[in-house]
Amino acid sequence: MTPLVTAAVLLAAVTHAGWNALAHRITDKLVGFALISGGGLLIGLATTPFVAFPAGPAWPYLLASAAVHIAYYALLMTSFRLGDFGQAYPLARGSAPLVVTLFAAVFAHEVPGAWASAGIAVSCLGLGGVGLWGLRGKRPEWAAIGAALATGLTIAAYTVIDGMGVRASHTSLGYIAWLMVVQGSVLPLFLCVRARGETVRLLRPYAALGLLGAALSVAAYALVLWAQTRAALAPIAALRESSVIVGAAIGALFFKERFGAPRVAAAALVVVGIGLTLRAGWHGTPT
């Protein structure tokens, strides 16, 4: 994790929280995610003529990732519909790094040392605390919690799939461009079928927000994919999920959701965990 890679992942964390907040702000979640996904498709189509074509071994990963991303969008829409942004987003993102660590050890042969494992665990404890603070004084919405945790599982799956795929592709820009093309048409087509002649009317009020969200989404994931070609998957996942702190702050500032002292303490845990992760050595290296 060089300073440049660290900076790229932190920038990705901020942009990721930003596009998720925009998606949450759009009342009709299908419309919002169709705009973000369709905008990614347009960006991918505009980019493919100018970037290298991913190598053959990358395509099974790319196609699998597209399928998992579609499931991720569906679950994220559900969690945003059922729960508060400040609760759903931290639970979804905070549960992912531990699973990424397990998947990366099994499939990418990247085994963290003791200090790195401790750092990831401390980060996840803090990330989970940010989300669980959203349950204070309320009856738990188990459907929302379940959807958020299932979203975290898909995040872990596509993180490892794409980490291995982008390394096999020999072109991080080509991989992200074609990933946007392959996955980007599904939600807009589904909206067209469902809304029929009402599609344009539904999209028009949110077009600017949705397209801005698309640009932030593509930028965030492109930065992460580039970082995954230069460092191990699990520490990148843990560092990227510092977006949860940004998301909690956005929830407090724009959605009138309380931040509170417990979230400050949880944020401190995240910082400590990230520090341990970045300081620790790793046995596995990207290939």
Residue pairs with C-beta under 8 A, 6 or more apart in sequence:
1 231
1 235
1 236
1 239
1 277
1 278
2 230
2 231
5 227
5 230
5 231
5 236
6 239
6 278
8 223
8 224
8 226
8 227
9 223
9 224
9 227
9 236
9 239
9 240
10 239
10 242
11 223
12 219
12 220
12 221
12 223
12 224
12 227
12 240
12 243
13 220
13 239
13 240
13 241
13 242
13 243
13 246
14 243
14 246
15 216
15 217
15 219
15 220
15 223
16 216
16 217
16 220
16 221
16 240
16 243
17 89
17 243
17 244
17 246
17 247
17 250
18 213
18 216
18 246
18 250
19 36
19 212
19 213
19 214
19 216
19 217
19 220
20 76
20 85
20 89
20 243
20 247
21 85
21 247
21 250
21 251
21 254
21 255
22 32
22 36
22 209
22 210
22 212
22 213
22 216
23 29
23 32
23 33
23 36
23 76
23 80
23 213
24 80
24 85
24 89
24 255
25 32
25 209
25 254
26 32
26 35
26 206
26 209
26 210
28 202
28 206
29 77
29 80
29 81
30 77
30 187
30 190
30 191
30 194
31 191
31 202
31 203
31 206
31 210
32 206
32 209
32 210
32 213
33 73
33 76
33 77
33 187
34 187
34 188
34 190
34 191
34 203
34 210
35 203
35 206
35 207
35 209
35 210
35 211
35 213
35 214
36 210
36 213
36 214
36 217
37 73
37 183
37 184
37 185
37 186
37 187
37 188
37 214
38 184
38 185
38 187
38 188
38 210
38 214
39 210
39 211
39 213
39 214
39 215
39 217
39 218
40 180
40 183
40 184
40 214
40 217
40 218
41 180
41 181
41 184
41 185
41 188
42 184
42 214
43 177
43 180
43 214
43 215
43 218
44 176
44 177
44 178
44 179
44 180
44 181
44 184
44 218
45 181
47 173
47 177
47 180
48 174
48 177
48 178
48 181
51 171
51 173
51 174
51 177
52 170
52 171
52 173
52 174
53 171
53 174
53 178
54 62
54 165
54 168
54 169
54 170
54 171
54 174
54 175
54 178
55 168
55 169
55 170
55 171
57 168
57 169
58 165
58 166
58 168
58 169
58 170
58 175
60 165
61 161
61 162
61 164
61 165
61 168
62 165
62 169
62 175
62 178
62 179
62 182
63 182
64 161
64 165
65 158
65 161
65 162
65 165
65 179
65 183
66 179
66 182
66 183
68 154
68 157
68 158
68 161
69 154
69 158
69 179
69 183
70 183
70 186
70 187
71 154
72 151
72 154
72 155
72 158
73 187
75 147
75 150
75 151
75 154
76 88
76 92
76 151
78 147
79 88
79 91
79 92
79 144
79 147
79 148
79 151
80 88
82 88
82 141
82 143
82 144
82 147
83 134
83 141
83 144
83 145
83 147
83 148
84 134
84 251
84 255
84 257
85 247
85 250
85 251
85 255
85 257
86 130
86 131
86 134
86 247
86 248
86 251
86 252
86 255
86 257
87 131
87 134
87 135
87 144
87 148
88 131
88 144
88 147
88 148
88 151
89 131
89 148
89 244
89 247
89 248
89 251
90 127
90 128
90 130
90 131
90 134
90 244
90 247
90 248
91 128
91 131
91 132
91 145
91 148
91 149
91 152
92 148
92 149
92 151
92 152
92 155
93 127
93 152
93 155
93 241
93 243
93 244
93 247
94 124
94 126
94 127
94 128
94 130
94 131
94 152
94 241
94 244
95 124
95 127
95 128
95 148
95 149
95 152
95 153
95 156
96 152
96 153
96 155
96 156
96 159
96 237
96 241
97 120
97 123
97 124
97 127
97 156
97 234
97 237
97 238
97 241
98 120
98 121
98 124
99 152
99 153
99 156
99 157
100 155
100 156
100 159
100 160
100 233
100 234
100 237
100 238
101 112
101 117
101 120
101 234
101 237
103 156
103 157
103 159
103 160
104 110
104 160
104 163
104 232
104 233
104 234
104 284
105 111
105 112
105 284
107 160
107 164
108 160
108 163
108 164
108 232
108 233
108 284
108 286
109 284
110 232
110 233
110 234
110 282
110 283
110 284
110 285
110 286
111 282
111 283
111 284
112 120
112 232
112 234
112 235
112 280
112 282
112 283
112 284
113 280
113 281
113 282
113 283
114 280
115 276
115 279
115 280
115 281
116 234
116 235
116 276
116 277
116 280
116 281
116 282
118 273
118 276
118 280
119 235
119 238
119 272
119 273
119 274
119 275
119 276
119 277
119 278
119 279
119 280
120 234
120 235
120 238
120 273
120 277
121 273
122 269
122 270
122 272
122 273
122 276
123 238
123 241
123 269
123 270
123 273
123 274
123 277
124 238
124 273
125 266
125 269
125 273
126 266
126 267
126 268
126 269
126 270
126 271
126 272
126 273
127 241
127 244
127 266
127 270
128 266
129 262
129 263
129 265
129 266
129 269
130 244
130 245
130 248
130 263
130 266
130 267
130 270
131 148
131 244
133 260
133 262
133 263
133 266
134 257
136 260
136 262
156 237
159 233
159 237
160 233
162 175
162 179
162 225
162 228
163 225
163 228
163 233
163 236
163 286
165 175
166 172
166 175
166 176
166 225
166 228
166 229
167 228
167 229
167 286
167 287
169 175
172 222
172 225
172 226
172 229
173 222
175 225
176 218
176 221
176 222
176 225
180 218
191 199
191 202
191 203
192 199
195 202
203 210
224 236
224 240
227 236
228 236
228 286
229 286
230 286
231 286
232 282
232 284
232 285
232 286
233 286
235 277
235 278
235 280
235 282
238 273
238 274
238 277
239 274
239 277
239 278
241 270
242 270
242 274
244 270
245 267
245 270
248 257
248 259
248 263
248 267
249 259
251 257
251 259
252 258
252 259
